[in-house]
Amino acid sequence: MRALNIIGPKVRRLRHQRSWSQNDLATKAQLLGMEEASRGKVSKIEARLVWVSDEDMIYLARALKVEVGDLYPVVIRKSRCLYEAIGTAKASRYGVA
């Protein structure tokens, strides 16, 4: 199966660090304006089953109280070869720390 986003594992880790359920994150995102946020959507984002729009990334980042760039794996943020880093992140089942 092909991963449709690279932020899902990081969203999951950040949510777990806060001891939030998927429903908690969806509710916080809804309150910020992400109208289609639901537990199911959060689940699909974390499982990398759906593409995440720029707008949704902003809502998720604000709900999690992080910068948008913090949703990306470290390997992408620090990479000199972005193409390879993105390929590595997509190939990894759990994302790359």
NORUR-V303324 format. One line per field, one symbol per residue. phi: phi as a letter, one per 40 degrees, with the letter a starting at -180 (. if undefined). psi: psi as a letter, one per 20 degrees, with the letter a starting at -180 (. if undefined). burial: + if it has 16 or more other ideal C-beta (glycine too) atoms within 10 Angstrom, else -. Layout:
BEGIN
phi: ???
psi: ???
burial: ???
END
This chain:
BEGIN
phi: .cccabcdccdcccccdcfccccdcccccccchcdccadccddccccgcbcbcdccccccccccfbcdcccccddccbccbcdccccccccccbgbd
psi: pppirjighhggghghhikqrhhggggghghiinhjprggggghghikiqqprgghhgggghhilrqghiiqqhhghjqhnhghggggghhphjrp.
burial: --+-++++++++-++----+-+--+++++----+--++--++++++-+-+-+---+++++++++------+++-++--+-----++-++--+--++-
END
